[in-house]
Amino acid sequence: GSHDSFSYWVDEKSPVGPDQATAIKRLARISLVKKIMKKWSVTQNLTFKEQLEGGIRYFDLRVSSKPGEMGQEIYFIHGLFGIKVWDGLKEINTFLEQHPKEVIFLDFNHFYAMDDSHHFYLINRIRSAFGAKLCAVECVEYVTLQYMWEKKHQVLIFYHYPLCQEYPFLWPGNKMPAPWANTTNVHKLLQFLETTLEERSRYGTFHVSQAILTPRVKTIARHLIRGLKNTLVHRNLPMILNWVKAQKPGVMGVNIITSDFVELVDFAATVIALNDLLLEEDESAT
């Protein structure tokens, strides 16, 4: 999976998003501030298509309306506004059309400046984009690749908002817990990932290990120009990747792992390779 999956492009010309504090919105009237914000808002370099081609199958999505804009249009957001959600969904669907056995998870977990009418608009966009590819809510343990292929389903949508209960194809957010370490320290992050794996629910939910470091205000203040990638990600990714390599998948093991800048190391390939351990277990059992 990728963290803030859509943030490969953010619009410096748009207003600062409603996910930001009032003080930041005031500061952002200075044009240089938005340039700096962009360095810290962008957590991926690759487009959806490029991420999909690189093996990413779980997408972490934050969305917002544009306050003051006419209509119900919804955009991806991380500090600054990204592309329209509809454009992203179409790009993903094109990939799925070309690869009918691939399955993806779209996790809509943060909503800003959205009332129910915005949610209805977005949910209808999701249904328009994917149609019969959408997998209805089911017991998690039943949803194997075989199950998905037989039903010709390719998309699981997780929707962290009460309206999900009204649509059979919207999985509730509590089926996709994603505990967050909220630290700049890689050792604390790895300890947190270990602890939350031990606490992982045995049955009934997926689980996201967020292998990401989060800048604090003072981190940004000290390294304004360098940005997220040069300050936190480059230096710590090798240690994070070593943790990934040491994991096992399956019950009480890792399930979904997300990272920033997924292309900087062999992140996707390393996570995918963990599945071979499950095959080895199957072979030794038979």
GIFENNOR-V705759 format. One record per residue. N is the residue number from 1. PSI is psi in radians with two decimals (none if undefined). Layout:
BEGIN
n->{N | N}
psi->{PSI | PSI}
END
This chain:
BEGIN
n->{1 | 2 | 3 | 4 | 5 | 6 | 7 | 8 | 9 | 10 | 11 | 12 | 13 | 14 | 15 | 16 | 17 | 18 | 19 | 20 | 21 | 22 | 23 | 24 | 25 | 26 | 27 | 28 | 29 | 30 | 31 | 32 | 33 | 34 | 35 | 36 | 37 | 38 | 39 | 40 | 41 | 42 | 43 | 44 | 45 | 46 | 47 | 48 | 49 | 50 | 51 | 52 | 53 | 54 | 55 | 56 | 57 | 58 | 59 | 60 | 61 | 62 | 63 | 64 | 65 | 66 | 67 | 68 | 69 | 70 | 71 | 72 | 73 | 74 | 75 | 76 | 77 | 78 | 79 | 80 | 81 | 82 | 83 | 84 | 85 | 86 | 87 | 88 | 89 | 90 | 91 | 92 | 93 | 94 | 95 | 96 | 97 | 98 | 99 | 100 | 101 | 102 | 103 | 104 | 105 | 106 | 107 | 108 | 109 | 110 | 111 | 112 | 113 | 114 | 115 | 116 | 117 | 118 | 119 | 120 | 121 | 122 | 123 | 124 | 125 | 126 | 127 | 128 | 129 | 130 | 131 | 132 | 133 | 134 | 135 | 136 | 137 | 138 | 139 | 140 | 141 | 142 | 143 | 144 | 145 | 146 | 147 | 148 | 149 | 150 | 151 | 152 | 153 | 154 | 155 | 156 | 157 | 158 | 159 | 160 | 161 | 162 | 163 | 164 | 165 | 166 | 167 | 168 | 169 | 170 | 171 | 172 | 173 | 174 | 175 | 176 | 177 | 178 | 179 | 180 | 181 | 182 | 183 | 184 | 185 | 186 | 187 | 188 | 189 | 190 | 191 | 192 | 193 | 194 | 195 | 196 | 197 | 198 | 199 | 200 | 201 | 202 | 203 | 204 | 205 | 206 | 207 | 208 | 209 | 210 | 211 | 212 | 213 | 214 | 215 | 216 | 217 | 218 | 219 | 220 | 221 | 222 | 223 | 224 | 225 | 226 | 227 | 228 | 229 | 230 | 231 | 232 | 233 | 234 | 235 | 236 | 237 | 238 | 239 | 240 | 241 | 242 | 243 | 244 | 245 | 246 | 247 | 248 | 249 | 250 | 251 | 252 | 253 | 254 | 255 | 256 | 257 | 258 | 259 | 260 | 261 | 262 | 263 | 264 | 265 | 266 | 267 | 268 | 269 | 270 | 271 | 272 | 273 | 274 | 275 | 276 | 277 | 278 | 279 | 280 | 281 | 282 | 283 | 284 | 285 | 286}
psi->{2.78 | 2.54 | 2.37 | 1.06 | -0.49 | 0.00 | 0.29 | -0.37 | 2.17 | 2.64 | 1.83 | -0.39 | -0.29 | 2.86 | 2.79 | 2.52 | 2.76 | -0.02 | -0.02 | 2.69 | 2.72 | -0.69 | -0.70 | -0.72 | -0.69 | -0.83 | -0.60 | -0.08 | -0.37 | 2.19 | -0.61 | -0.58 | -0.70 | -0.62 | -0.73 | -0.75 | -0.70 | -0.68 | -0.45 | -0.26 | -0.52 | 2.08 | -0.06 | 2.61 | -0.40 | 2.53 | 2.98 | -0.83 | -0.79 | -0.67 | -0.77 | -0.77 | -0.48 | -0.02 | 0.01 | 2.33 | -0.14 | 2.29 | 2.21 | 2.00 | 2.24 | 2.33 | 2.78 | 2.65 | 2.94 | 1.83 | 2.34 | -0.22 | 2.45 | 2.61 | -3.01 | 0.20 | 2.43 | 2.43 | 2.68 | 2.66 | 2.47 | 1.47 | -0.96 | 2.79 | 2.46 | -2.64 | 2.91 | 2.43 | -0.71 | -0.73 | -0.68 | -0.73 | -0.69 | -0.71 | -0.75 | -0.75 | -0.64 | -0.75 | -0.76 | -0.64 | -0.67 | -0.31 | 1.34 | -0.19 | 0.01 | 2.51 | 2.35 | 2.74 | 2.19 | 2.03 | 1.68 | 1.69 | -0.16 | 2.26 | 2.37 | 2.49 | 0.76 | 2.19 | -3.07 | -0.59 | -0.62 | -0.72 | -0.75 | -0.73 | -0.85 | -0.77 | -0.67 | -0.61 | -0.74 | -0.78 | -0.69 | -0.70 | -0.75 | -0.41 | -2.17 | -0.15 | -0.27 | 2.28 | 2.14 | 2.75 | 2.32 | 2.90 | 2.18 | -0.72 | -0.37 | -0.36 | 1.36 | 2.95 | -0.69 | -0.79 | -0.80 | -0.73 | -0.73 | -0.67 | -0.05 | 0.63 | 2.57 | -0.13 | 2.24 | 2.17 | 2.17 | 2.28 | 1.83 | 1.15 | 2.47 | -0.48 | -0.29 | -0.48 | -0.34 | -0.08 | 2.14 | -0.37 | 0.09 | 1.96 | 2.38 | 2.64 | -0.50 | -0.11 | -0.08 | 1.11 | 2.45 | 1.28 | 2.54 | 2.17 | -0.56 | 0.98 | 2.73 | -0.06 | 2.08 | -0.57 | -0.71 | -0.67 | -0.86 | -0.65 | -0.74 | -0.76 | -0.71 | -0.85 | -0.78 | -0.46 | -0.68 | -0.54 | -0.03 | 2.42 | 2.35 | -0.67 | 2.71 | -0.14 | 2.79 | -3.07 | 2.28 | 2.16 | 1.92 | 1.66 | 1.09 | 2.58 | 2.47 | 2.11 | 2.47 | 2.99 | -0.74 | -0.52 | -0.81 | -0.73 | -0.67 | -0.51 | 0.73 | -0.93 | -0.48 | -0.62 | 3.05 | -0.83 | -0.83 | -0.45 | -0.86 | -0.66 | -0.96 | -0.83 | -0.59 | -0.23 | -0.72 | -0.71 | -0.70 | -0.73 | -0.63 | -0.65 | -0.78 | -0.80 | -0.48 | -0.03 | 2.86 | 2.47 | 3.13 | -3.04 | 2.27 | 0.06 | -2.87 | 2.70 | -1.24 | 2.35 | 2.28 | 2.67 | 2.77 | 2.69 | 1.12 | -0.30 | -0.10 | -0.52 | -3.13 | 0.92 | -1.02 | -0.79 | -0.66 | -0.76 | -0.80 | -0.68 | -0.43 | -0.49 | -0.44 | -0.51 | -0.60 | -0.68 | -0.69 | -0.71 | -0.77 | -0.75 | -0.74 | -0.51 | -0.56 | none}
END
